[in-house]
Amino acid sequence: MAETWRILIRDGENAAPRDMTQTVARLQITPSEAVLAEENGETQSLTPQSVTIDFENRTIDICTSPLPTIIDYIYRRRSIRKYTSEPVDEATIDLLLKAAMAAPSANDVRPWAFIVVREAERRQALAKIKQWAFMCADAPVVFAVLGNPNLSDHWIEDCSAAAENLLLAAAGIGLGGVWVAIYPRSEYEKKVRTLLNIPPLWRVLCLLAVGHPAEHKPPRTRYEANKVYYETFGG
């Protein structure tokens, strides 16, 4: 019979360890993430600051960063297309919208508006707009990100920054989300406009499907050094 390894989790170097031995069924550790698959089927993702493996005492001690950095959130933001049935509450929706509207805006015009879609039938209709909108049916909340070209020539840039802020905030609080592109395809935009009763002056940049993730994707960066130049292109 194989011996059991003790799994200890510490939220910071000086924190008391939590013994997870009895609840963790499987542990996977990479330099950027520790994934704990628990006996009840739930998965927990941690950002390790250090990992100590004591072979003599068969102990794995994982020290996590007490507060994840913004870089952690950026790497953690992945396109999540599968969600649990758990709803996203009003306070969380408000938090995500505040994060979106903290984005930069040219001349501080803020030419954006957001429609929060939670009705199941309306979400199912949005899911049928195009092939890659299917996740809107299962996501408990879908945000339509709108921009007004009459207010700013930079509405696309401003609204894109707001949309990414919302997705980063979602990743930072343990939610999953995905960007469903609408602009510049007029046929998709027309369908969204009709479904959500959007006035003609407002353009539809994208839909953001958000919910509690039912799939796990590890943090990552896709940095490519060959796409970076200094001073001049090719330099």
Secondary structure by P-SEA (a helix, b strand, c coil): cbbbbbbbbbccccbbbbbccccccbbbbcccbbbbbccccbbbbbbccccccccccbbbbbbccccccaaaaaaacccccccccccccaaaaaaaaaaaaccccccccccbbbbbbccaaaaaaaaaccccccccccccbbbbbbbbcccccaaaaaaaaaaaaaaaaaaaabbbbbbbbccccaaaaaaaaaaacccccccccbbbbbccccccccccccccccccccccccc
